[in-house]
Amino acid sequence: MPIKANYINIEKANATSLFYKKFKEIFLQNFHDSYSNLIILCVGTDRSTGDSLGPLVGDRLKFVESEFIRVYGTLDEPVHAKNLVSVMERIEKRYSNPFIISIDACLGKSKNVGCIFV
């Protein structure tokens, strides 16, 4: 089933609930018991404000780590263009069939600044 693109403007009063609803819908449509682990891959660098979304989110999500859930990409250990391949190779070696959620900032049209694409 194709995923319908959703842009959520963070300035909207209900942005958090819109994000939660859409994320939950997509997650439940795609996640199933055959996945070995849940990997949250937060991509970006701590050296550029415009590309720090991933590591900032990774830092906030560190508390959810467990035997089943693993967060890659934090301010202390960012995942970025120079190490992405090696991090993915590590994930492939460590987990047999992980479900990967990726969080990254991106360039786009000026009308989409301040929007989250789910």
VODO-24177 format. One record per residue (C-alpha): x, y, z; chain; residue number from 0; residue in one letter. Coordinates in pm, 1 decimal, decimal comma. Each point is the difference from the previous one (the first is absolute). Last residue first. Layout:
N
LUMZA          x          y          z   guba   zati   dogu
LUMZA          X          Y          Z      A    NUM      a
...
END
This chain:
118
LUMZA          x          y          z   guba   zati   dogu
LUMZA      579,1     1188,1      774,3      A    117      v
LUMZA      135,5      331,7     -124,4      A    116      f
LUMZA       30,2      251,1      282,0      A    115      i
LUMZA      -43,4      363,9      -90,6      A    114      c
LUMZA      177,1      309,1      127,5      A    113      g
LUMZA      135,3       87,8     -343,3      A    112      v
LUMZA     -238,1     -157,1     -253,3      A    111      n
LUMZA      -84,3      323,8     -185,9      A    110      k
LUMZA      374,8       53,8      -52,1      A    109      s
LUMZA       18,2     -311,4     -212,6      A    108      k
LUMZA      222,4     -275,8      121,8      A    107      g
LUMZA      324,8      -91,3      164,5      A    106      l
LUMZA      -16,8     -280,4      248,5      A    105      c
LUMZA       26,4      -78,1      368,8      A    104      a
LUMZA       18,5     -365,8       93,3      A    103      d
LUMZA     -181,3     -263,2      205,1      A    102      i
LUMZA       10,5     -358,8     -120,8      A    101      s
LUMZA     -215,2     -281,8      136,0      A    100      i
LUMZA      157,6     -340,4      -57,2      A     99      i
LUMZA     -174,6     -333,9       54,9      A     98      f
LUMZA      278,6     -248,7       61,3      A     97      p
LUMZA       33,3     -341,6     -167,1      A     96      n
LUMZA      311,9     -187,3      109,3      A     95      s
LUMZA      153,4      260,7      228,1      A     94      y
LUMZA      369,8       41,8       88,6      A     93      r
LUMZA      164,8      -38,2     -339,5      A     92      k
LUMZA     -254,3      215,7     -186,9      A     91      e
LUMZA       13,2      266,5      273,8      A     90      i
LUMZA      379,8       12,1      -15,7      A     89      r
LUMZA      -13,2       29,9     -381,4      A     88      e
LUMZA     -252,3      283,9       35,2      A     87      m
LUMZA      234,6      179,3      241,2      A     86      v
LUMZA      292,5      -48,8     -240,7      A     85      s
LUMZA     -200,3      142,6     -292,1      A     84      v
LUMZA     -125,9      297,3      203,8      A     83      l
LUMZA      345,9       98,0      124,3      A     82      n
LUMZA      101,9      293,8     -220,9      A     81      k
LUMZA     -352,2      106,1      -98,1      A     80      a
LUMZA     -120,9       21,1      360,7      A     79      h
LUMZA      -86,8     -209,3      304,7      A     78      v
LUMZA       79,8      196,7      316,1      A     77      p
LUMZA      157,0     -150,9      313,5      A     76      e
LUMZA       -2,4      259,9      279,2      A     75      d
LUMZA     -279,7      208,1     -156,2      A     74      l
LUMZA     -190,7     -319,1      -69,6      A     73      t
LUMZA      -30,7     -233,5     -297,5      A     72      g
LUMZA     -102,2     -363,7       45,8      A     71      y
LUMZA     -286,6      -88,3      234,0      A     70      v
LUMZA      -67,2     -366,6       82,4      A     69      r
LUMZA     -331,5     -163,2       95,7      A     68      i
LUMZA      -39,6     -372,9       80,2      A     67      f
LUMZA      241,1      -44,0      293,6      A     66      e
LUMZA      -89,9      351,2      109,4      A     65      s
LUMZA       55,7      357,7     -110,5      A     64      e
LUMZA     -291,9      234,9       65,9      A     63      v
LUMZA      211,8      241,4      210,6      A     62      f
LUMZA      230,2       78,5     -292,7      A     61      k
LUMZA     -294,8      165,4     -178,0      A     60      l
LUMZA       80,8      363,1       89,2      A     59      r
LUMZA      364,3      -38,1     -105,2      A     58      d
LUMZA     -110,2     -163,8     -324,0      A     57      g
LUMZA     -235,7      292,0      -65,9      A     56      v
LUMZA      289,9      245,8       30,3      A     55      l
LUMZA      223,1     -230,1     -207,1      A     54      p
LUMZA     -255,6      -13,8     -283,1      A     53      g
LUMZA     -100,5      367,4        0,3      A     52      l
LUMZA      361,1      121,6      -13,7      A     51      s
LUMZA       20,3       74,0     -371,7      A     50      d
LUMZA      -93,7      367,5       -4,7      A     49      g
LUMZA      197,7       70,8      319,0      A     48      t
LUMZA      315,0     -148,8     -150,5      A     47      s
LUMZA      277,8     -168,9      198,6      A     46      r
LUMZA     -218,6     -246,5      194,5      A     45      d
LUMZA      -57,4     -187,6     -320,2      A     44      t
LUMZA     -297,6     -182,9     -140,3      A     43      g
LUMZA     -179,1     -334,4       -9,7      A     42      v
LUMZA     -208,9     -145,0      282,0      A     41      c
LUMZA      -47,2     -372,9      -65,7      A     40      l
LUMZA     -261,5     -147,5      231,0      A     39      i
LUMZA       45,2     -376,6      -16,7      A     38      i
LUMZA     -282,5     -233,0      106,1      A     37      l
LUMZA      109,9     -359,0       34,8      A     36      n
LUMZA      -46,1     -349,8     -138,5      A     35      s
LUMZA     -280,6       81,7     -242,5      A     34      y
LUMZA     -225,7     -298,7      -77,1      A     33      s
LUMZA     -262,7      121,8      246,1      A     32      d
LUMZA     -132,6      278,0     -222,5      A     31      h
LUMZA       57,3      369,7      -69,6      A     30      f
LUMZA     -130,2      154,5     -322,1      A     29      n
LUMZA     -363,2       97,1       45,2      A     28      q
LUMZA       46,1       58,3      374,4      A     27      l
LUMZA      289,9      238,5      -62,9      A     26      f
LUMZA     -182,7      194,8     -271,0      A     25      i
LUMZA     -308,9       54,4      217,7      A     24      e
LUMZA      204,1       74,2      313,4      A     23      k
LUMZA      208,1      259,6     -185,9      A     22      f
LUMZA     -312,2      163,9     -142,1      A     21      k
LUMZA     -180,7       22,4      336,3      A     20      k
LUMZA      311,0      107,8      192,8      A     19      y
LUMZA       85,1      269,4     -254,7      A     18      f
LUMZA     -355,1      137,9        0,8      A     17      l
LUMZA       -4,3       -8,9      382,0      A     16      s
LUMZA      327,1      192,7       19,2      A     15      t
LUMZA     -101,7      251,6     -266,3      A     14      a
LUMZA     -332,4       82,7      171,9      A     13      n
LUMZA       71,0      370,4       61,3      A     12      a
LUMZA      147,5       33,9     -347,4      A     11      k
LUMZA      345,1      163,3       -8,7      A     10      e
LUMZA      168,0     -338,5      -55,0      A      9      i
LUMZA     -152,6      -21,0     -347,4      A      8      n
LUMZA      -69,0     -365,6      -77,1      A      7      i
LUMZA       73,8     -126,4     -348,0      A      6      y
LUMZA     -148,9     -336,8      -87,7      A      5      n
LUMZA      102,3     -218,9     -290,2      A      4      a
LUMZA     -237,4     -289,2      -65,1      A      3      k
LUMZA      170,4     -335,5       47,4      A      2      i
LUMZA      -58,5     -246,2     -280,4      A      1      p
LUMZA     -156,8     -334,2       99,4      A      0      m
END
